[in-house]
Amino acid sequence: MSVSGSSFAKPEHVPGPPLWLLAELTYRCPLQCPYCSNPLDFARHQEELTTAQWIEVFRQARELGAAQLGFSGGEPLVRQDLAELIAAARELGYYTNLITSGIGLTEARIAEFAEAGLDHIQISFQAADEEVNNLLAGSKKAFAHKLEMARAVKQHGYPMVLNFVTHRHNIDNIEQIIRLCLELEADFVELATCQFYGWAELNRAGLLPTKAQLERAERITNEWRDRLAAEGHPCKLIFVTPDYYEERPKACMNGWGSLFLDITPDGTALPCHSARSLPVQFPKVTEHSLKHIWYDSFGFNRYRGDDWMPEPCRSCDEKERDFGGCRCQAFLLTGDADNADPVCSKSAHHGLILDARREAEEAPWSLEQLTQRNVRASQIICKG
Ligand code: FES
């Protein structure tokens, strides 16, 4: 049951503007990654904002102070009005970023987006190995097309920004991944170990790498980073470790409702991409202004400040640094989003993280055992 908080006390602290707007244009996607961060029940939310509604969202968010706009999904390329949305965002003065799998991209569309004023394109890969990539993506042609489009993006004068989600089935090939990035003349590479939300959470036992895998991958990345720096190579490698091997939680979204505003395909406004899973009612842009949503809605105020915090966060001297960690992770792991993020070793639920690490050592799933993200699987999960 969702809590709507029809009368609630707003925290005293007045938040700054939502600087980062993420437009999840659609949940439709031609790929089936088992670590997708979309909600498990995405098949229930098939409605999508129209072109005009999206442009109105961009206008209102810009008025509030938003400066960066990410187009994501699902796969944003399935929206045939993407160039129009990019042009409108550009006109409003946003710095725009397309976050894509590359499937659905063509040379003609890259040219169209460049003409519309798109600033930045990030292409994600599933692996450096064609077979593993295609198995994870659920498409036999995905890898070849991604390579072609990554090269085309670079030829159109964009910086090459690649993203590899790493997990136990591809992290041992980190060397191969880095070499592929260099061959593609990548400028920025994000080697992001899977975080466990949405479909990744469902498949966690099959995705979480072991500590040894993670340490090896980080060591190899650091060696490459040093080598590239010594050569004056422009490629930057960014390595993101999973929360599950930390002892202190991350300052998720830099604090609830502090700078990140996510709009889902049907216009639900969220303070992070996973908040839809929480038992909190979030407002829709079709029913309220963004100004009301950001400053006055219950959902966006629910975890602002620190009045909501129970112990051990309440008296913790690190609470202003990490804000109690991630609310979605606390909810997914403990069933109560008010709890401290179990990643924190001070949390009474930290044992759940230790169990997950142990599980990663003891019970690896094969690639074939992962549940692929697709409409059918979502419908089955919704019924269950
Ligand atoms: Fe929702 Fe961290 S992902 S608060």
Boltz pocket constraint, residues with backbone or C-beta under 6 A from the ligand:
constraints:
  - pocket:
      binder: B
      contacts: [[A, 252], [A, 253], [A, 272], [A, 273], [A, 274], [A, 275], [A, 325], [A, 326], [A, 327], [A, 328], [A, 329]]
      max_distance: 6.0
